[in-house]
Amino acid sequence: FYPTRNTPDMKKLNVGVIGATGMVGAEIVSSLEQERALVGSVRLFASADSAGEVYKFAEDEVVIEVPSAEALQQCDLVITAVPPQQIADILT
């Protein structure tokens, strides 16, 4: 995730991360924090076991959500840190 640097007319992305509470997902979230100038908002998705937990993202507090097709459609970019079959299960 390294687009060209922010320009005044560049739209900030609304980003979703599926598997945000796992090891790989946490690294992705950390990388997004470092690219905060490119991220308008972030939605963090994980299993029902983690749903409702509050995570810190930059200065914001973000509530972990269970992913759904409807929620993912509200994101400009979705990054996945889970196996492909889990994504297929979410979208069906």
N, C-alpha and C positions, 0 to 999 in steps of 0.2 A: 504494500500500500504506500506507494511513493509517487503521487502525481506531482506535476510541476508546482512550485511554491505558490502560495496565495497571492492573487492579484486583486485589486479593488473590485472588479466586476465578477469575481469568482463566487459562485454559490457555495455556501457551506453545506456539507452533506449531513443528512439524518441517517445515522449508522446503527444497524442492529448487529449484535453478536450472539450467535447461538452457541451454547456451551460455555458461557462466560465464567462460570464458577469452576471449571476444570483447569488443569495446569496449562494447557495450550490456550484456552480462552482467556485466562488471566494475563498471559503474555500479550495477546492481541489487544486487550483492553489497555494495558500499560503502554503499548506502542501508539494506540490512538490518543492517549493522554499527551504524549509527546508531540503529536501532530494536531493539537487543539485548534490551531488557526484554521484547519480544514474541516473540522467537525462542528456542525451546528448543534446537534443533540445526539445522544446515544441511548439505545434501548438494549438492555441486557436480558438475555433469555437463557433459561436453564430448566431442569426437571422440576416437577411439582414439589419435590423435596426441598428445593431451594427457593421456590416462589415465595415472595413476600419479604425476603431478606433485603436489607438495604446496603448498597455498596457505594463507596465514594468514587466519583469520577471527576477529577480536577476539583472544582469548588462545589460541585453538585452532588446531591444524594440521589441515587437511582435505585428504584425498587426492581428486584428480579421478577421477571414475568415468565409464564409458561408460553412457549412460542405457539402461534397460530397463524394460519394463512392470512387472516385479516390484519393481524399486527405486523406481519412481515411486509405486507403491501404498503404500509405507511413509511417504510424506510427507503431511502435512495440507494443504499448499499447494505447488503447483508453478508456478513463474514461468518463462516461456519467452522466450528472446532469440534464437530461430532462426525461419526461415520455417515456415509451417504444414505444408508437405509433409514436412519433416524430422520433425516430431512424428508425423505419420501413419505414416511409415516405422518409427518407434520402436515405436509401439503395435500394429503388425501383425506 
